[in-house]
Amino acid sequence: MFDRGACLALLLSTASLASGSDLAAVDMVRLAFEREDTQDALRTQYIFREHAERWGVGRDGKRGKLTFTRDFENIYLEGELFRKLVAKNGRSLKGKEAAEEDRRMQMTAAERRAHSAVTSRKQKVFSPCEGSRAEILRMSEHVLLRQESPAGHPVWVVQSTPRSGLSSPSEQKAAAYKHIYWIDSEEHAITQEYCEVINAGVDTLPGSWIRRENSRTNESLWLIHALETESFTADGAHWFQTHRFFDFRRFGAETTVTFDGVGTVSQN
């Protein structure tokens, strides 16, 4: 039986960073995206909490004053992710605000049901920047940068930058981003993903970036652990934002997946 994983591992073990790495890199990204497609279906079985913080920028250009916090309950509503706001600046929503959020959830569910009757949708998950995986795979040059070994475990670091000559509107949007993936060499899962705006044509300006970190559960499911971003906009705004994800609960089960703050996952 043809084992793509074994063949890819052999290809990567014999490729050098200076020669033949492009082919190895594109195969690695393709296999990682296939794994992500499978993981997305499993992730829809969980609800989880999110704590977001936005920070201003200090005189040194680094993170400055905390400007607000938000807390969300994330659920998959009619097959797509829905972030229900439950608290602002440490205070739970009550009264009209809570009722409005419930109304928004009901309306969103109705809209998604109507939409699904016309055309099918792809699962939506937290993902840095725009563009589908198929677009990124097709429209990018993929280069193996290096191998890292956090905690002694090999991880491949692959960079995907837009090809030259992209001209259609959708292609120009894809051409606005550079991606870097940290790919687990055994499970072919994306453990980290970094995306940076390098060209005009999207809402944020070049120099904006976003990083996603995933952590592995005991069942080889990789769930989002943290998200951080720095954003520049055309109106002169500049801010940092962080998101932490925790208290993963599977539908209909008592299992809770928790993160200890350093990337380790445990289940109760």
Secondary structure, DSSP 8 states (H G I E B T S, - for coil): ---HHHHHHHHHHH--SSSSHHHHHHHHHHHHHHHHHHHHHHHTTEEEEEEEEEEEE-TTSSEEEEEEEEEEEEEEETTEEEEEEEEETTEE--HHHHHHHHHHHHHHHHHHHHHHTTS--------SSSS-HHHHHHHEEEEEEEEE-GGG--EEEEEEEE-TT--SHHHHHHTTEEEEEEEETTT--EEEEEEEE-SSSSSS-TT-EEEEEEEE-TTS-EEEEEEEEEEE-TTS-EEEEEEEEEEEEETTS--EEEE-SSS-EEE-
